[in-house]
Amino acid sequence: MISVYRAIMDPSTNPLHTLPPVQRLQTMLYLAVMWTTIFCAAAGAWMWYGAIVVAHLLVALGFVMTGVTFHRASTGPIR
């Protein structure tokens, strides 16, 4: 479990390690805000509509955005 956590959350281990420190921090903050928004929207949808597809779609979108960000960071500088 610790290796999975480090692969995602540790900027010296995850694919963002190739970026300059300031850009790495900005990208990690962007991803943190994105995931917070996804979970808040999912909780709101759950309260209003019950367990529906919206929450699952938001989480899936979050995984896709994180994967795309990590992939682009691992292939070189983002331009």
CYANA upper distance limits for C-alpha pairs under 8 A (distance plus 0.5 A):
  1 MET  CA      5 TYR  CA      6.79
  2 ILE  CA      6 ARG  CA      6.64
  3 SER  CA      7 ALA  CA      6.55
  4 VAL  CA      8 ILE  CA      7.03
  5 TYR  CA      9 MET  CA      6.22
  5 TYR  CA     10 ASP  CA      7.93
  6 ARG  CA     10 ASP  CA      5.23
  6 ARG  CA     13 THR  CA      6.95
  6 ARG  CA     14 ASN  CA      7.65
  7 ALA  CA     13 THR  CA      6.33
  7 ALA  CA     14 ASN  CA      5.39
  8 ILE  CA     13 THR  CA      8.38
  8 ILE  CA     14 ASN  CA      6.16
  9 MET  CA     14 ASN  CA      7.60
 10 ASP  CA     14 ASN  CA      6.54
 11 PRO  CA     15 PRO  CA      8.05
 11 PRO  CA     16 LEU  CA      6.39
 11 PRO  CA     17 HIS  CA      6.08
 11 PRO  CA     24 ARG  CA      7.60
 11 PRO  CA     28 MET  CA      8.45
 12 SER  CA     16 LEU  CA      7.87
 12 SER  CA     17 HIS  CA      5.42
 13 THR  CA     17 HIS  CA      6.77
 14 ASN  CA     70 PHE  CA      8.07
 15 PRO  CA     70 PHE  CA      5.83
 15 PRO  CA     71 HIS  CA      7.60
 15 PRO  CA     73 ALA  CA      6.37
 15 PRO  CA     74 SER  CA      5.33
 16 LEU  CA     24 ARG  CA      6.58
 16 LEU  CA     70 PHE  CA      6.78
 16 LEU  CA     73 ALA  CA      5.82
 16 LEU  CA     74 SER  CA      6.99
 17 HIS  CA     24 ARG  CA      7.76
 18 THR  CA     73 ALA  CA      7.30
 18 THR  CA     74 SER  CA      7.21
 18 THR  CA     76 GLY  CA      7.62
 18 THR  CA     77 PRO  CA      8.06
 19 LEU  CA     23 GLN  CA      6.71
 19 LEU  CA     24 ARG  CA      6.13
 19 LEU  CA     73 ALA  CA      7.41
 19 LEU  CA     77 PRO  CA      7.06
 20 PRO  CA     24 ARG  CA      6.53
 21 PRO  CA     25 LEU  CA      6.67
 22 VAL  CA     26 GLN  CA      6.75
 23 GLN  CA     27 THR  CA      6.56
 24 ARG  CA     28 MET  CA      6.63
 25 LEU  CA     29 LEU  CA      6.57
 26 GLN  CA     30 TYR  CA      6.61
 27 THR  CA     31 LEU  CA      6.72
 28 MET  CA     32 ALA  CA      6.62
 29 LEU  CA     33 VAL  CA      6.70
 30 TYR  CA     34 MET  CA      6.62
 31 LEU  CA     35 TRP  CA      6.64
 31 LEU  CA     66 THR  CA      7.46
 32 ALA  CA     36 THR  CA      6.63
 33 VAL  CA     37 THR  CA      6.60
 34 MET  CA     38 ILE  CA      6.71
 34 MET  CA     62 GLY  CA      7.79
 35 TRP  CA     39 PHE  CA      6.71
 35 TRP  CA     62 GLY  CA      7.00
 36 THR  CA     40 CYS  CA      6.60
 37 THR  CA     41 ALA  CA      6.48
 38 ILE  CA     42 ALA  CA      6.53
 38 ILE  CA     58 LEU  CA      6.26
 38 ILE  CA     59 VAL  CA      7.06
 38 ILE  CA     62 GLY  CA      7.58
 39 PHE  CA     43 ALA  CA      6.55
 39 PHE  CA     58 LEU  CA      8.45
 39 PHE  CA     59 VAL  CA      8.16
 40 CYS  CA     44 GLY  CA      6.62
 41 ALA  CA     45 ALA  CA      6.54
 41 ALA  CA     55 ALA  CA      8.00
 41 ALA  CA     58 LEU  CA      8.40
 42 ALA  CA     46 TRP  CA      6.55
 42 ALA  CA     54 VAL  CA      7.44
 42 ALA  CA     55 ALA  CA      4.94
 42 ALA  CA     56 HIS  CA      8.41
 42 ALA  CA     58 LEU  CA      7.39
 43 ALA  CA     47 MET  CA      6.71
 43 ALA  CA     55 ALA  CA      8.13
 44 GLY  CA     48 TRP  CA      6.71
 45 ALA  CA     49 TYR  CA      6.08
 45 ALA  CA     50 GLY  CA      7.33
 45 ALA  CA     51 ALA  CA      8.34
 45 ALA  CA     52 ILE  CA      8.29
 45 ALA  CA     54 VAL  CA      7.44
 45 ALA  CA     55 ALA  CA      7.27
 46 TRP  CA     50 GLY  CA      4.83
 46 TRP  CA     51 ALA  CA      5.83
 46 TRP  CA     52 ILE  CA      7.60
 46 TRP  CA     55 ALA  CA      7.80
 51 ALA  CA     55 ALA  CA      7.95
 52 ILE  CA     56 HIS  CA      7.98
 53 VAL  CA     57 LEU  CA      6.61
 54 VAL  CA     58 LEU  CA      6.69
 55 ALA  CA     59 VAL  CA      6.86
 56 HIS  CA     60 ALA  CA      6.62
 57 LEU  CA     61 LEU  CA      6.52
 58 LEU  CA     62 GLY  CA      6.71
 59 VAL  CA     63 PHE  CA      6.85
 60 ALA  CA     64 VAL  CA      6.78
 61 LEU  CA     65 MET  CA      6.65
 62 GLY  CA     66 THR  CA      6.59
 63 PHE  CA     67 GLY  CA      6.49
 64 VAL  CA     68 VAL  CA      6.58
 65 MET  CA     69 THR  CA      6.60
 66 THR  CA     70 PHE  CA      6.63
 67 GLY  CA     71 HIS  CA      6.47
 68 VAL  CA     72 ARG  CA      6.56
 69 THR  CA     73 ALA  CA      6.65
 70 PHE  CA     74 SER  CA      6.62
 71 HIS  CA     75 THR  CA      6.86
 72 ARG  CA     76 GLY  CA      7.25
 72 ARG  CA     77 PRO  CA      8.27
 72 ARG  CA     78 ILE  CA      7.21
 73 ALA  CA     77 PRO  CA      6.81
 73 ALA  CA     78 ILE  CA      6.98
